Amino acid sequence: MMTLYEERDVTMSNVNPGLERRLATELGEMKENGVHKELLHIMGRQGPVVDIDGLGETINMCSNNYLGLCDEPSVIEAVKEGADKYGAGTSSVRFICGTFDIHSELEAKIADFLETPASLTYTSAWNANEGLFAPLLGPEDALISDRLNHACIIDGIRLCKARRVIYDHMDMDSLREALESSREARHRLVITDGIFSMEGEIAPLPEIRELCDRYDAIMAVDDSHATGVLGDTGRGTPEHWGMHGEVDIVTSTLGKALGGMAGGFTASSDAVIDYLTQASRTQLFTNALPCHSAAGALAAIDHLEEHPELVAKLRDNTEYYREGLIELGYKPIPGGTPIVPVIVGRTADAIRLSRELLREGVFVIGFGYPVVPRGEARIRCQLSAAHEREHIDAALAALKKVGRRLQLI
């Protein structure tokens, strides 16, 4: 089977030949520039060690499975029981006949966990963010976003008719200027990631809250990488900053720390959640969250509440790994999250480091321009509470061996 697109005979395709030729050319350029993504196939469960097709067992340092709940027996059993009770799928949108009692139970659990009045589930956190802004804001409003917010927030902003204002990354002077420049707006909504996924940085929520209060703005946080991760009990960025109940709107995911389930959610006031139920297009026009995923997520939250020590272990693993990297001579971006980006400079060096680590049995991904700025190419390492010290030590040993071979340390 041919793997190079440029070798394929486009006349054999049912797709428009002109489109096929252009795509083949651009895909060839991606490969030439070292930015073409090759999918690796995991042969089994997500975990601290995974079996990759053709490579065997490798230490997994690039998963969002922060608490190790993807293969937690109680979570898996809940998924099985959910499938047995509710079947394979919901087969309908929520407001027609796709709402099940497990959805209401999960939404009540999420609201209780995050200490908000209400929550609403979506089939993904991406859909939660895409469906958030347009119902709440119109042309007379302003939507103010951190420059490095996640792509799903950017796409959600594109779907909204509110005036768009971008402030410099975590720059409170720039945010203040954005709020000043939009004083005429009916509503102003400030949206930020809680943890920025490529940097591992934590948004300065207290300063953002103070500015939102000063300018009568709505504060929203996408906490996808922080739910289950930050705070003593894993309740996310608001708990990290001691701001329970002070964030107006929280969006997040069930697909990372909470067992890797399908699904996401928005948590807010009763009025906001009811309004989204009425008007959020990504809620109104797509199937409801699969019930077995809802059951698994419910079990994941229960397990987290019963085992807050998982959050502490995740934090300890992160500190141990960061210290090890620095001792080796690497330069991880400073921070206190399990996302540990290691800057190496050139895109080619990041890709080469990632590939060489894979050969040494460590699965970690390299990122370069345009995903990150020029000159700041990196590997993004992600820790889990499921990692034991022997996993982390083996990863550090591989980084030492490969880093010296490539003259990066």
C-alpha positions as CSV (number, residue, x, y, z in Angstrom):
1,M,0.0,0.0,0.0
2,M,1.4,3.4,-1.0
3,T,2.0,5.9,1.8
4,L,3.2,8.9,-0.2
5,Y,0.3,10.9,-1.4
6,E,2.2,12.2,-4.4
7,E,2.6,8.7,-5.7
8,R,-1.1,8.0,-5.9
9,D,-2.9,8.1,-9.2
10,V,-5.5,10.9,-8.7
11,T,-7.5,9.6,-11.6
12,M,-8.5,6.6,-9.5
13,S,-10.2,8.9,-6.9
14,N,-13.8,10.0,-6.9
15,V,-12.7,13.3,-5.5
16,N,-12.3,16.3,-7.8
17,P,-8.8,15.9,-9.5
18,G,-7.8,19.5,-9.0
19,L,-8.5,19.3,-5.2
20,E,-6.6,16.0,-5.0
21,R,-3.6,17.5,-6.8
22,R,-3.5,20.5,-4.5
23,L,-3.9,18.4,-1.3
24,A,-1.2,16.0,-2.5
25,T,1.2,18.9,-3.1
26,E,0.5,20.5,0.3
27,L,0.8,17.1,2.1
28,G,4.1,16.5,0.4
29,E,5.3,19.9,1.6
30,M,4.2,19.1,5.2
31,K,6.3,15.9,5.0
32,E,9.3,17.8,3.6
33,N,9.1,20.4,6.4
34,G,8.8,17.7,9.1
35,V,5.3,18.8,10.3
36,H,3.2,16.0,8.9
37,K,1.5,14.0,11.7
38,E,1.8,10.2,11.7
39,L,-0.8,8.5,13.9
40,L,0.5,5.9,16.3
41,H,-1.9,3.1,17.3
42,I,-2.3,2.0,21.0
43,M,-3.1,-1.7,21.3
44,G,-5.1,-1.7,24.5
45,R,-5.9,0.7,27.3
46,Q,-4.6,4.2,28.0
47,G,-2.2,4.0,30.9
48,P,1.3,4.9,32.2
49,V,2.7,2.3,29.8
50,V,1.0,1.6,26.5
51,D,1.5,-1.0,23.8
52,I,2.1,0.9,20.5
53,D,1.6,-1.0,17.3
54,G,5.0,-1.9,15.9
55,L,6.9,-0.5,18.9
56,G,5.8,-2.5,21.9
57,E,5.5,-1.2,25.4
58,T,6.4,2.5,25.9
59,I,6.2,4.9,28.8
60,N,3.3,7.2,28.1
61,M,4.3,10.8,28.7
62,C,1.8,12.6,26.4
63,S,-1.7,11.6,27.7
64,N,-4.3,13.8,29.4
65,N,-5.0,10.8,31.7
66,Y,-3.9,12.9,34.6
67,L,-5.4,10.8,37.4
68,G,-5.0,7.4,35.8
69,L,-8.7,6.9,35.8
70,C,-8.9,5.6,32.2
71,D,-8.3,2.1,33.4
72,E,-9.7,2.5,37.0
73,P,-11.8,-0.6,37.5
74,S,-14.8,1.2,39.1
75,V,-14.9,3.6,36.2
76,I,-14.7,0.8,33.6
77,E,-17.4,-1.1,35.5
78,A,-19.7,1.9,35.5
79,V,-19.3,2.3,31.7
80,K,-20.2,-1.4,31.3
81,E,-23.3,-1.1,33.5
82,G,-24.3,2.1,31.8
83,A,-24.2,0.4,28.4
84,D,-26.2,-2.6,29.8
85,K,-28.8,-0.3,31.2
86,Y,-29.1,2.4,28.6
87,G,-27.9,0.7,25.4
88,A,-25.3,1.7,22.8
89,G,-26.4,5.4,22.2
90,T,-28.9,8.1,22.8
91,S,-30.1,8.3,19.2
92,S,-31.6,11.8,19.6
93,V,-30.9,15.3,20.7
94,R,-31.6,16.3,24.3
95,F,-34.9,18.3,23.8
96,I,-36.6,15.6,21.7
97,C,-36.1,12.2,23.3
98,G,-32.3,12.1,24.1
99,T,-32.3,13.2,27.7
100,F,-31.9,10.3,30.2
101,D,-31.9,10.3,33.9
102,I,-28.2,9.6,34.0
103,H,-27.7,13.0,32.2
104,S,-29.5,14.9,35.0
105,E,-27.7,12.9,37.7
106,L,-24.3,13.7,36.1
107,E,-25.1,17.4,35.7
108,A,-26.2,17.6,39.3
109,K,-22.9,15.9,40.3
110,I,-20.8,18.3,38.2
111,A,-22.6,21.3,39.7
112,D,-22.1,20.0,43.2
113,F,-18.4,19.2,42.5
114,L,-17.7,22.6,41.1
115,E,-20.0,24.4,43.6
116,T,-22.1,26.1,40.9
117,P,-25.9,26.2,40.8
118,A,-26.2,24.1,37.6
119,S,-24.4,22.5,34.7
120,L,-25.1,21.2,31.2
121,T,-23.4,18.4,29.4
122,Y,-22.3,18.3,25.7
123,T,-20.8,15.6,23.6
124,S,-17.4,17.3,23.9
125,A,-15.7,20.3,25.6
126,W,-15.2,21.6,22.1
127,N,-19.0,21.7,21.6
128,A,-19.4,23.3,25.0
129,N,-17.1,26.2,24.0
130,E,-18.5,26.5,20.5
131,G,-22.0,26.6,21.9
132,L,-21.3,29.1,24.7
133,F,-20.8,32.5,23.2
134,A,-23.3,32.9,20.4
135,P,-26.4,32.3,22.5
136,L,-25.3,34.8,25.3
137,L,-23.8,37.6,23.2
138,G,-24.8,39.7,20.2
139,P,-23.5,42.5,18.0
140,E,-23.9,45.0,20.9
141,D,-21.6,43.0,23.2
142,A,-17.9,42.4,23.4
143,L,-16.0,39.1,23.7
144,I,-12.5,39.4,25.2
145,S,-10.1,36.5,24.8
146,D,-6.5,35.7,25.8
147,R,-4.3,35.5,22.7
148,L,-3.2,31.9,23.5
149,N,-6.7,30.4,24.3
150,H,-7.4,27.0,22.9
151,A,-8.6,26.5,19.3
152,C,-12.1,25.5,20.5
153,I,-12.5,28.9,22.1
154,I,-11.3,30.6,19.0
155,D,-13.8,28.7,16.9
156,G,-16.6,29.5,19.4
157,I,-15.6,33.2,19.0
158,R,-15.8,33.0,15.2
159,L,-19.4,31.8,15.6
160,C,-20.4,34.7,17.7
161,K,-21.5,38.2,16.4
162,A,-20.1,40.1,19.4
163,R,-17.2,42.4,18.9
164,R,-13.9,40.5,19.3
165,V,-11.1,41.9,21.4
166,I,-7.8,39.9,21.9
167,Y,-5.6,40.7,24.8
168,D,-1.9,39.7,25.1
169,H,-1.3,36.4,26.9
170,M,-1.9,36.7,30.6
171,D,-1.1,40.4,30.4
172,M,-3.4,42.3,32.8
173,D,-2.5,45.7,31.4
174,S,-3.6,44.5,28.0
175,L,-6.8,43.1,29.4
176,R,-7.5,46.4,31.2
177,E,-7.1,48.2,27.9
178,A,-9.4,45.7,26.2
179,L,-12.1,46.4,28.8
180,E,-11.5,50.1,28.6
181,S,-11.9,50.0,24.8
182,S,-15.2,48.2,25.0
183,R,-17.0,50.3,27.6
184,E,-19.9,50.9,25.3
185,A,-20.8,47.2,25.0
186,R,-24.0,45.9,26.6
187,H,-22.2,42.9,28.0
188,R,-18.5,42.1,28.1
189,L,-17.3,38.5,28.5
190,V,-13.7,37.7,29.3
191,I,-12.7,34.1,28.5
192,T,-9.4,32.4,29.4
193,D,-8.0,28.9,29.6
194,G,-7.5,27.8,33.2
195,I,-4.3,25.9,32.3
196,F,-2.8,26.8,28.9
197,S,-2.3,23.5,27.2
198,M,1.0,24.2,25.3
199,E,2.6,26.2,28.1
200,G,1.3,24.6,31.3
201,E,0.8,28.1,32.7
202,I,-2.1,28.8,35.2
203,A,-4.3,31.8,34.3
204,P,-4.1,34.6,37.0
205,L,-7.8,34.4,37.9
206,P,-7.7,36.8,40.9
207,E,-6.4,39.6,38.8
208,I,-8.9,38.8,36.0
209,R,-11.7,38.7,38.5
210,E,-10.7,42.1,39.9
211,L,-10.7,43.6,36.4
212,C,-14.0,42.0,35.6
213,D,-15.6,43.4,38.7
214,R,-14.2,46.8,38.1
215,Y,-15.6,46.9,34.5
216,D,-18.8,44.9,35.2
217,A,-17.6,42.1,32.9
218,I,-18.6,38.4,32.9
219,M,-15.7,36.0,33.7
220,A,-15.5,32.6,31.9
221,V,-12.8,29.9,32.3
222,D,-12.2,26.8,30.2
223,D,-10.8,24.5,32.8
224,S,-10.3,21.4,30.7
225,H,-6.7,20.8,31.7
226,A,-7.3,21.8,35.3
227,T,-10.4,19.8,36.3
228,G,-9.2,17.0,38.4
229,V,-5.7,18.5,38.4
230,L,-5.5,21.8,40.3
231,G,-6.6,22.5,43.9
232,D,-6.3,20.1,46.9
233,T,-9.3,18.1,45.7
234,G,-9.0,18.6,42.0
235,R,-11.8,21.1,41.6
236,G,-9.7,23.1,39.2
237,T,-8.3,26.6,38.7
238,P,-10.9,28.3,41.0
239,E,-10.0,26.0,43.9
240,H,-6.3,26.6,43.2
241,W,-6.8,30.3,43.7
242,G,-9.3,29.9,46.5
243,M,-12.1,31.3,44.4
244,H,-15.0,28.9,44.9
245,G,-18.1,30.4,43.3
246,E,-16.3,33.5,42.0
247,V,-16.1,32.4,38.3
248,D,-19.3,33.2,36.4
249,I,-19.0,30.4,33.8
250,V,-16.8,27.3,33.8
251,T,-16.5,25.0,30.8
252,S,-14.5,21.8,31.0
253,T,-14.2,18.2,29.8
254,L,-14.9,14.7,30.8
255,G,-12.2,13.5,28.4
256,K,-9.1,14.2,30.4
257,A,-8.6,13.7,34.1
258,L,-12.2,12.4,34.6
259,G,-11.6,9.0,33.0
260,G,-11.1,10.1,29.4
261,M,-14.8,9.9,28.7
262,A,-16.6,11.4,25.7
263,G,-18.2,14.7,26.7
264,G,-17.8,18.1,28.2
265,F,-19.9,20.6,30.1
266,T,-20.7,24.2,31.1
267,A,-21.3,25.0,34.7
268,S,-22.9,28.3,35.7
269,S,-26.1,29.9,37.1
270,D,-29.5,28.4,36.7
271,A,-30.4,31.2,34.2
272,V,-27.3,30.7,32.1
273,I,-27.7,26.9,31.9
274,D,-31.4,27.2,31.1
275,Y,-30.7,29.7,28.4
276,L,-28.0,27.5,26.9
277,T,-30.5,24.6,27.0
278,Q,-32.9,26.7,24.9
279,A,-30.4,28.3,22.5
280,S,-27.0,26.6,22.3
281,R,-26.8,25.1,18.8
282,T,-24.2,22.5,19.7
283,Q,-26.7,21.3,22.3
284,L,-29.8,21.6,20.2
285,F,-28.7,19.9,17.0
286,T,-26.6,16.9,18.0
287,N,-27.1,13.7,19.9
288,A,-26.9,13.7,23.6
289,L,-23.9,12.5,25.5
290,P,-23.8,8.7,25.3
291,C,-25.2,7.3,28.6
292,H,-22.3,4.9,29.2
293,S,-19.9,7.9,29.1
294,A,-22.1,9.8,31.5
295,A,-22.1,6.8,33.8
296,G,-18.3,6.5,33.6
297,A,-17.8,10.2,34.2
298,L,-20.1,10.0,37.3
299,A,-18.0,7.2,38.6
300,A,-14.8,9.1,37.9
301,I,-15.9,12.1,39.9
302,D,-17.0,9.8,42.7
303,H,-13.6,8.1,42.7
304,L,-11.8,11.5,42.7
305,E,-13.9,12.7,45.7
306,E,-13.1,9.4,47.6
307,H,-9.3,9.6,46.6
308,P,-8.0,13.2,46.7
309,E,-4.6,11.7,47.3
310,L,-4.4,11.1,43.5
311,V,-4.2,14.9,43.1
312,A,-1.3,15.0,45.6
313,K,0.5,12.1,43.9
314,L,0.1,13.9,40.5
315,R,1.6,17.0,42.0
316,D,4.5,15.0,43.6
317,N,5.2,13.3,40.3
318,T,5.3,16.6,38.5
319,E,7.7,18.2,40.9
320,Y,10.0,15.1,40.8
321,Y,10.0,15.1,37.0
322,R,10.7,18.9,36.7
323,E,13.6,18.7,39.1
324,G,15.0,15.8,37.2
325,L,14.8,17.6,33.9
326,I,16.6,20.7,35.3
327,E,19.3,18.5,36.7
328,L,19.9,17.1,33.3
329,G,20.3,20.5,31.8
330,Y,16.9,20.9,30.1
331,K,14.8,24.1,30.4
332,P,11.2,23.3,31.1
333,I,8.8,26.2,31.2
334,P,8.4,27.1,34.9
335,G,5.0,26.1,36.4
336,G,3.1,23.9,38.8
337,T,1.0,21.8,36.4
338,P,1.5,18.3,35.0
339,I,2.0,19.8,31.6
340,V,5.8,20.2,31.4
341,P,7.0,21.7,28.1
342,V,10.7,21.3,27.4
343,I,12.0,24.1,25.1
344,V,14.6,22.9,22.6
345,G,14.5,25.8,20.1
346,R,14.2,24.5,16.5
347,T,11.3,22.6,15.2
348,A,13.5,20.0,13.6
349,D,15.2,19.4,17.0
350,A,11.9,18.9,18.8
351,I,10.7,16.4,16.2
352,R,14.0,14.6,16.2
353,L,14.0,14.4,20.0
354,S,10.5,13.1,20.1
355,R,11.3,10.4,17.5
356,E,14.5,9.3,19.3
357,L,12.7,9.1,22.6
358,L,10.1,6.9,21.0
359,R,12.9,4.5,19.9
360,E,14.1,4.5,23.6
361,G,10.6,3.5,24.8
362,V,9.2,6.9,25.8
363,F,6.1,8.3,24.1
364,V,6.2,12.1,24.0
365,I,5.3,14.5,21.2
366,G,7.3,17.3,19.7
367,F,5.7,20.6,18.7
368,G,7.1,23.4,16.5
369,Y,5.9,26.4,14.4
370,P,3.1,27.2,13.7
371,V,1.7,25.4,16.7
372,V,4.1,27.3,18.9
373,P,6.2,30.5,18.1
374,R,9.4,30.2,16.0
375,G,12.4,29.4,18.1
376,E,10.3,27.9,20.9
377,A,9.8,24.4,19.6
378,R,9.4,21.9,22.4
379,I,8.4,18.5,23.5
380,R,5.3,18.5,25.8
381,C,5.6,16.0,28.6
382,Q,2.5,15.2,30.7
383,L,2.6,13.5,34.0
384,S,-0.1,11.2,35.6
385,A,-0.8,10.0,39.0
386,A,-0.6,6.6,37.4
387,H,3.1,7.0,36.8
388,E,5.4,5.3,39.4
389,R,8.9,6.5,40.1
390,E,10.4,3.8,37.9
391,H,8.4,5.2,34.9
392,I,9.6,8.7,35.6
393,D,13.2,7.6,36.2
394,A,13.2,5.6,32.9
395,A,11.9,8.6,31.0
396,L,14.6,10.8,32.5
397,A,17.2,8.3,31.7
398,A,16.0,8.2,28.0
399,L,16.0,12.0,27.9
400,K,19.6,12.1,29.2
401,K,20.8,9.5,26.7
402,V,19.0,11.1,23.7
403,G,19.7,14.7,24.7
404,R,23.4,14.1,24.9
405,R,23.3,12.2,21.6
406,L,21.6,15.1,19.9
407,Q,23.7,17.7,21.8
408,L,20.7,19.3,23.3
409,I,22.1,19.1,26.8
